[in-house]
Amino acid sequence: MRGKGYKRNQTNLYYSSKRKRKKRDMARRAKEKKEKNEKEAGKKMRKKRRKKTSKKRKDRLNARSLGFERV
């Protein structure tokens, strides 16, 4: 009779470990997703932070291309 209890216990252990593995995998996946999102956000911020050409400089460059020597 002891054998049956042992077997039943084994299956329970198998399923509980399966559940644990599933939880771990889900947590890992969530962590990876979070890291990826943070990385993407960083990229976007860097893009935004790029220095924009000032109006004065734009006018000067435009004038130079039109043929004025110095502005």
N, C-alpha and C positions, 0 to 999 in steps of 0.2 A: 504493500500500500504506500510505502514511503516514496516509491518511484513516481507515482502520479503527482504528488504534491510538488516534487522536485521539478517535474516537467512543466507543470502549470507556472511555477515560479520562474522558470527559464523564459517562457513566452512573455510573462509580464516584464521581466528585465529587458527583453528584446524591445518590447514596445516602448517602455519608458526611455530606453536609451535612444530609440528612434525619435521620440518626442524631443528629447534634449538636443539631439543633433539638429532637428528641424529648427528649434528655437535659436540655436547657435548660428545656423546658416542664415536665418532671417536677420539676426542682429548684425552679422557680418555684412550682409547685403545692404542693410540700412546705413551702416557706417560708411561703406564704400560710396554709396549714393551721396551721402552728406559731404564727404571729402570732395567728390567730383563737383558737386554744386558750389562748394566754397572756392574751388579752383577756378571754375567758370566765372564766378562773381569777381574774383581777383582780376581775371583777364579783362572783364568789362570795365572795372574801375580804372585799370591802367590805361585802357583805351580812352576813357573819359578824361583822365588826368593829363593827357597829352596837351602840350601848350598850344593854344589857338593863336593864329596870326592876328596881331592887332590891326585895327582899322587904319591907323597911320601908316604902318608898314605895307599893308595891302595897297593903299593909295600910291605910296612911293614906288612899289614894284610895278603897278599898273602904269604910272607916268613914265617910268623908265622904258617899259615895253612900247609905249606910244611914241617915244623918240625924244623925250626931254632928257637933258644931260644930268643936271642935279636938281633935286627938289628940296 
